[in-house]
């Protein structure tokens, strides 16, 4: 004799096996299978009224779309890979937030991969995304990266590729950037207008273009205000809090006179502040300090760190919007959307607020 619980279990199992299919929706609405499939994938050839009817019927019949099967039929996964140097830096996590919001609104999911500033890891991440058949890749280049074969392979396959912040010009791929030259100029100009004259610039020894542009902005601002470009005040290395501290130690050991520091990014500027505090140097009265990126901690330290805001969320949104245009094109590189360059915004806090 069959128990009541067994009957219930059979009913439940039967309902699991008999899932609603596209054919069920098509029969309900008396339309073709292909019309339902295209409506569910928001195909432009299907009318708005039909799409709404299909969605309402799908919801009523508790239809769950098989994304894997859908991707195999269409050739698209509706997934985009995003490669970032590090999510520990709020700049990159904020850009990703902007990318994700726009992509999600347009029916795409994102997969994240951190290179941790490693060329090897970056190339591995790109390879992983290609194997996963993502619809395209958005990336910011690692500081170790000096060759770009892995990115060239993406273009070779006609898979959309777009860069943000750090973009190798040699590839000719679309990009969303900040005007780093202008940022370097404005940061240095601000220090000059506050009365500082011996301004140190801490920059990177690598070939990343954004740091070269900030250095160019620094030197051009000095020239514009008739101040000498002193090579002893330009320091090269790998940016970090520790490097910021080491730069100040070196300047003091070599007895180099300076009254301000413009660091290539905020973590290095934080190291500068820490070491100046060790030496009991008054900021901003004796030495002014400005960073770049407007990391979340910049407003929380004492004194508050002046910096250049890079409009991170907007950068992510602009990157996603350009990327969607590439995704819709038959040939992603036939008429690529080009570059979008955003203006940096000077954020003045206590670390530079000195009356000239």
N, C-alpha and C positions, 0 to 999 in steps of 0.2 A: 504493500500500500504506500502510495506516494504521500509524503508529509506536506503540510501547508508551507513550511519553510522552503522545501525543495521546489515547489511550484513557484513561489515568489522568486527564488534564485533563477529559475529558468526564464521567467518573464523578464527579469532585469538583464540577464545575459543576452536574451533575444533582442532586447531594445538596444543593447550596446552594439550587437552585430549588425542590426538593421539601421545603420546611420543614414541620415538624409543625404542624397546625392544631387548633383546638378540635374540629372534626369528627372528626379522628383520635382524640382522647382520648375523645370521646363514643362512637364505634364500639367502641373498646377496652373501655370499661366498660358498654356497652349502655345508655347514658342519653342524655337529650336535650342538644342544643347549649346551650339556655338554662341547664340545670342546671350544666353545666361552666363556662359563662361566669360565672354567679353565684357558683359555688364559688371560682373564681380571684379574684373580687373580694370574697371574704369576706362574702357576703351573709348576714344573720342568718336568713333563711328556709331555708338549706341546713344539713343536719345536720353535726355535727363529723366523723362517720365518712365521709360523702360527700366533704367537703372534703379529708380526709386521703387518700382514695383518688385523688381528682383530682390532688392535688399530687404524690403518688408516681408516678402514671402520666405526668404532665407532665414530671417529672424524668427518668424512664426513657426517654421518647421524645424527650428533648432539646428540649422545647417552650420557645419564647421568646415571651413575651407582647408583642404590638404595643400599646404604651401609647397611641399616638396613636389607633389604631382603637378601643381600649377607651374612651378619653375621649370620642370622638365618639358612641359608643353610649350611654354612661352619663350624659354631660353633665358629668362630673367629670374634672379633670386630675390629681388627687392631688398638686397642687403649691400651695404657700402662699407668698405674697410677704411679705417682712419688710423694712420700711423703718427704718433707723437713722441717727442724726445723723452718726456716725463710728465706723469700726471701729479707728481709731488709739487710741481710748480703751478701755482693757481692761474697763471697766464694761460697755460695749455688746457687746463680743465675748464676754464671759462670759455675758451674758443670752442671746445668740444660741446659744451652746453648749448651754444648757439647753433652749431652744426646739427646736433641731434634734434633740437626742437623743430627746425625747418624740415629736416628729412622725415621725421615722424609724422608731421602734418601732411606730408605728401606720400605716405604709405610705405616708407622705407625704414628699415632698422639699420643700426650701425654695429660693427665689430671694432673693438679698440685693440691696438697693439702698441706697447711702449718699447722704444728702441733703447732707452736708458743711455742716450747719446752715443751708442755703439753702432758703427757701420755694419758689423757682422749681424747684430740683432735686427737692424733695420732691413737688411737684405733678406733675412730669414722671415721676417714679418710679411714682406711683400710676397715672397714665395708661398707662404701659408695662405694668404688672401687669394692668390691666383689659383691655387689648388682647390680652394673653397668656392670658386666660381662667383666671387662677388661681382656686382654690376659695375663697380668702379672703385677707385682709391683716392682718398684725400690725405695729404701728407705734409709734415714739416720735417725738414732734413736734420739728421743727427750731426753734432759738431765734429764727429770723427770722419764723416762722409766726404770723400774727395773725388770718387768716381761714381758714375751713375748708371751702370749697365742694368741694374735691377729695375730702375725706373724706365729706362729706355725700352725694356722688354714689355712693359705695360702698354706703352704707346704702339709698339710693333704689333701687338695683338688688337689694336683699335679699342682698347678698354679705356674709358674716361679716367684721366689723371689730372688732379688739380692740387696745387701747393698753397699753403698759407704760411705767413711770416717768413720762413726760411725757404727760398725758392731758387734752385739752380737755373740761371738764365740760359745755360747751354742747351737745355732740353726744349725750350720754347713752349712749355706747357702753361696753361692759364694759372693765375695766382691771385691771391688777395694778400696785400702787404700793407704795412704802415710806412709812411714816409720817414725812413730812419735818418736820412740826411737832415731833414727839417727838424726832427726830434733832437739830433745832436746839436744843431745850431741853436734851437730854442733853449735847451738846457744850459748851454755855455753862455748864451746871451743873458739869460736870467742871472747867472752868477756874476757876470760882468756888471750888470745894472745894479746889483746889490753891493758893488764896490770891491769885489774880489779881482785880483790881477794875476796871481801866480796859481793857475788852475791846473791841477793834475787830471789827466784822463787815463783811466784804467780800461784797457780793451783786451780783446782776445788775440791769441797768436795764430788761431786757425784762419781758414780762408772763407768763412761764412760771410756773405755779402752784407748782411744787416749790420754787423759790427764794423766793417770797413766804412759803411755809409755814415754811421754815428761818429766815427773818427773824422771823416771828411767834414761833417757838419761842425765838429769841434774846432778843427783848424781854420775853417772858413770864417767862423764867428770871431776867432781871435784876430784874424787879418782884417776883418771888417771894422773892428773897434781899435785897430792900430796897436794890438798887443803882439809880442813876438811868439812864434811857435817854437817852444823850447823842447827839444827831443828828450831831455832829461826828465821832463814832466809827463811823458807818455810811457805807460807801463803795459807790457804784454804778458799774457798767461792764460791759464784755464780758470774761468770765472767760478767763484764760490765764496762762501763766507771766509773760509781759511785764506783764500788768495787775497781778499780785501785786507785782512789783518796783516798778511805778509808784506803787502805793498807799503803800508804805513810804517811797519818796522824797518823796511829797507830804506825808505825816505829819511827816517830819523837816523839810522845808522850811517848813511852817506851824507847827513847834514844838508839835505836839499831843502831849500826854502820854498814853502807853498802856503796858500791860504784858502784853498778850496779843492774839492775832489768831485769830478764827474765820473761815476762808475757806469760801465756798460749795461748793468742790470742791478736789480734791487738786492739780491743776496750778497753780491760783492760789496755794495754800498753798506749793507748791514755790518759786514766784517770791518769796514772802514770805521764806522761809528763805534764799534766795540773796542777797537785798538786805540782810537783817539781818547776814549774814556779811560783806558788803562794809563795813558800818558797824561791824564787830567787836563786835556785840551778842551776848552769851552766851545761848544757848537751851538749856534753859528757865529758867536762873537769873534773867535779866533780863526776857525776853519769852517767853511760851509760844505755841505755834502748833498749831492743830488744823485738819484739812481735813475732807473729806466724800467718800466713795465707796470708800476702801480700794483705790486703784489699785495695781498690782503693784510700782511703784517705791517706795511709801511705806515699806516695811519695809527697803529697801536703802540709802536715803540716810542721811547722818550730820548731825544726829541723826535717828533713826527718827521718822517723822511719825505722830503720833496722828491718828485719823480715825474716821469712822463707816462701818461695813461695811453694805452694802445687800443682802446675801444675793442676789447677782446670779444665780448658777446656779439657785437656787431660784425666783427671780423668773421666769426663763425657763421653767422647768418648770411653774410654776403658770399662766403665760400660755398655754402649749401645752395644758394640761389643760382650761382654760376654753374655749379656742378649739375643741377637739375636740367639746365639748358643743354649741357653736353650729353646727358643721358637720353634726351629726347631726339638728338640728332642721329641720322643714319651713320654718318662718319663723324666721330667725335672731334677730329682734328682738321676737317675740311674748312670750317669757318669757326675756329675756337673763340670763346668770348674774350680772350685777352686778359689784361691785368686790371684789378681794382686797387687803387692806392688810397688808404685812409689817412686822415690828418691826425698826428699825435696831439695830446692835450696836456699842457703844463699844469701840474698839480703842485702848488706851493704850500709847504708846511714849515714847521719850526726850524728844520735843519739848515734852511737858507734864508730865513726871514730876518735880514740885517739891514738897517737903514744905511744907505750909501752915503 
